[in-house]
Amino acid sequence: MTTDQISSQINDRTGEGAGAADAPTAHRSRRRTLKRALVATALTLGLTAGGGYLWLDSISDVKATGTAECTAVTPASSGTDPASTTSDRDAVCGVLASLARAWGAADADAYGALFTTDATYTTYVGTHYQGRGDITEAHRALFGGFVKGTELADSILGIRFLGPNAAVVTSRGDTYEGSRPKELSKVQTYTLTRESDGQWRIAAFQNTQRQPVMEKISFLLSPDTVPGAEK
């Protein structure tokens, strides 16, 4: 074997070794490139989703905001005398006003006294209270904790009398500190009854947190689900 042939074989083997050594480096480079691409894609999707969420939130305002002054609402009735309906409307509104005052004063006993002894109370997180005692003691804890220092705001969507001694009030409502919010985030239903002592009290309360983006998505996907007041 000549000197040139030996030199050529050495060079070939050296080249093969270098190629093998370069393989892990190339593999790591490809992995880094793939990671960067995945991160960039995730960021793009995240920004797109975030922008879409903000856009949907910005166009999800409601048209039926209700009336802040309860006694300005014209009640619907089921064959009852209009004059008595008006006076009962004022009495029902008085209960809701007393409820807000008791909340603002953090007075759990005054708050609970506005409910019937067997009243039910369901919060927007799904907690269900049964009876005046349960409602009173839960709010005693709440007024000293989660909702301490807050006020109640509501805006009446409707008042219906289901006879001389029963009424249903639907409203938008919220708790707040400082200035009253322009947009109220919850939808509430009060069922009231006139008891044997002539006083109206709340027999049932249901509170629902409005989800504006989910609501808007459902309206876009199924337009027939849009309430008449929102069309």
C-alpha positions in Angstrom: 0.0 0.0 0.0 1.4 3.3 -1.0 1.8 6.3 1.3 -1.0 8.2 -0.6 -3.4 5.3 -0.1 -2.7 5.1 3.6 -3.2 8.9 3.9 -6.5 8.6 2.0 -7.8 5.9 4.3 -6.9 8.0 7.4 -8.7 11.0 6.0 -11.8 8.9 5.2 -11.9 7.5 8.8 -11.4 10.9 10.3 -14.2 12.3 8.2 -16.5 9.5 9.3 -15.7 10.2 13.0 -16.4 13.9 12.6 -19.7 13.2 10.9 -20.7 10.9 13.8 -19.6 13.5 16.3 -21.7 16.2 14.5 -24.9 14.1 14.5 -25.9 14.8 18.2 -25.2 18.5 17.6 -27.5 18.5 14.6 -30.2 16.6 16.5 -30.0 19.1 19.4 -30.3 22.0 16.9 -33.4 20.5 15.3 -35.0 20.0 18.8 -34.3 23.6 19.7 -35.8 24.8 16.4 -38.9 22.6 17.0 -39.3 24.0 20.6 -39.1 27.5 19.3 -41.7 26.8 16.7 -44.0 25.2 19.3 -43.6 28.1 21.7 -44.2 30.6 19.0 -47.4 28.7 17.9 -48.6 28.5 21.5 -48.0 32.2 22.0 -49.8 33.1 18.8 -52.8 30.9 19.7 -52.8 32.3 23.3 -52.8 35.9 22.0 -55.5 35.1 19.5 -57.7 33.4 22.1 -57.1 36.3 24.5 -57.9 38.8 21.9 -61.1 36.9 21.0 -62.1 36.7 24.6 -61.7 40.4 25.1 -63.6 41.1 21.9 -66.5 38.9 22.9 -66.5 40.5 26.4 -66.6 44.0 24.8 -69.7 43.2 22.7 -71.6 41.3 25.3 -73.4 44.2 27.0 -77.1 43.6 27.8 -79.9 45.8 26.6 -82.3 44.9 29.5 -80.5 46.5 32.4 -83.6 47.0 34.6 -84.7 49.9 36.7 -82.8 51.1 39.7 -85.9 52.6 41.3 -88.1 49.6 42.3 -91.2 51.6 42.9 -91.0 53.0 39.3 -91.6 49.5 37.9 -95.1 48.7 36.7 -96.0 45.3 38.1 -97.7 42.5 36.2 -100.7 41.0 38.0 -103.0 38.0 37.8 -106.4 39.5 38.0 -105.8 41.4 41.2 -107.0 45.0 41.7 -104.6 47.5 40.1 -104.7 49.8 43.2 -103.9 47.0 45.6 -101.2 45.7 43.2 -99.5 49.2 43.3 -99.6 49.3 47.1 -98.3 45.7 47.3 -95.6 46.6 44.8 -94.5 49.4 47.2 -94.5 46.9 50.1 -92.4 44.4 48.1 -90.0 47.1 47.1 -89.8 48.1 50.8 -88.6 44.5 51.6 -85.8 44.8 49.0 -84.8 48.2 50.3 -84.7 46.9 53.9 -82.5 44.0 52.6 -80.0 46.4 51.1 -80.0 48.5 54.3 -79.4 45.4 56.5 -76.6 44.3 54.2 -74.9 47.7 54.3 -75.2 47.7 58.1 -73.8 44.2 58.3 -76.8 43.3 60.4 -77.4 39.6 60.0 -80.4 39.5 62.3 -82.2 42.2 60.4 -81.2 40.6 57.1 -82.5 37.2 58.2 -85.8 38.6 59.6 -86.8 39.6 56.0 -87.1 35.9 55.1 -89.7 33.4 56.0 -88.8 30.8 58.6 -88.6 28.1 55.9 -87.0 30.2 53.2 -84.5 28.8 50.7 -81.4 30.8 49.6 -79.1 29.7 46.8 -75.9 31.7 46.1 -74.2 32.3 42.8 -71.6 29.7 43.7 -74.3 27.1 44.2 -74.4 27.1 48.0 -77.9 26.3 49.2 -79.2 27.5 52.6 -82.4 26.2 54.1 -84.4 28.2 56.7 -84.1 31.7 58.2 -81.6 30.5 60.9 -79.3 29.1 58.3 -79.5 32.3 56.2 -78.9 34.5 59.2 -75.9 32.6 60.6 -74.3 32.3 57.2 -74.5 36.1 56.6 -73.3 36.8 60.1 -70.1 35.0 59.0 -70.1 36.7 55.6 -70.5 40.2 57.0 -67.5 39.6 59.1 -65.5 38.0 56.3 -65.8 37.8 52.5 -68.3 40.6 52.0 -67.3 42.9 54.9 -67.7 46.5 54.1 -69.7 46.0 50.9 -73.1 47.4 49.8 -75.9 45.8 47.8 -77.0 47.2 44.4 -79.9 46.0 42.3 -81.8 47.0 39.2 -85.3 45.6 38.8 -86.2 43.6 35.6 -89.7 42.8 36.6 -92.3 42.3 39.3 -95.1 39.8 38.9 -97.9 39.1 41.4 -99.2 35.5 41.2 -102.3 36.3 43.2 -102.9 38.5 46.2 -100.2 36.9 48.4 -97.3 35.9 46.2 -94.9 37.9 44.1 -91.8 37.2 42.0 -89.1 39.9 41.5 -86.3 39.5 39.0 -83.4 41.8 39.1 -79.8 42.4 38.2 -77.6 42.8 41.3 -74.2 42.9 42.8 -72.1 43.8 45.8 -69.7 46.7 45.7 -67.5 49.0 47.7 -67.3 52.7 47.0 -69.2 53.9 43.9 -72.2 51.8 42.7 -71.1 49.8 39.6 -72.6 50.6 36.2 -72.8 47.0 35.3 -74.3 44.4 37.7 -72.9 41.0 37.2 -75.6 38.8 38.7 -79.2 37.9 37.9 -81.5 37.3 40.8 -85.0 35.9 41.5 -86.9 36.7 44.7 -90.1 34.9 45.5 -92.1 36.7 48.2 -95.2 35.9 50.1 -97.5 37.9 52.3 -97.7 36.0 55.7 -100.5 35.9 58.2 -99.3 39.0 60.0 -99.7 41.0 56.7 -95.9 41.4 56.2 -94.3 40.5 52.9 -91.2 38.3 53.3 -88.8 36.4 51.0 -89.6 32.7 50.7 -86.9 31.9 48.1 -83.9 33.6 46.6 -81.8 32.4 43.6 -78.6 34.2 42.6 -76.8 33.5 39.3 -73.5 34.9 38.1 -73.7 36.1 34.5 -71.0 34.7 32.2 -71.0 37.3 29.4 -68.5 35.6 27.1 -70.2 32.2 27.3 -73.5 33.9 26.8 -72.3 35.7 23.7 -70.8 32.5 22.3 -74.1 30.7 22.8 -76.0 33.5 21.1 -73.6 33.5 18.1 -73.8 29.7 17.7 -77.5 29.5 18.3 -79.2 32.9 17.5 -82.6 31.5 18.5 -81.6 31.4 22.1 -81.3 35.2 22.3 -84.0 36.5 24.7 -86.6 38.8 23.1 -85.4 41.7 25.3 -81.9 41.4 23.9 -82.7 41.2 20.2 
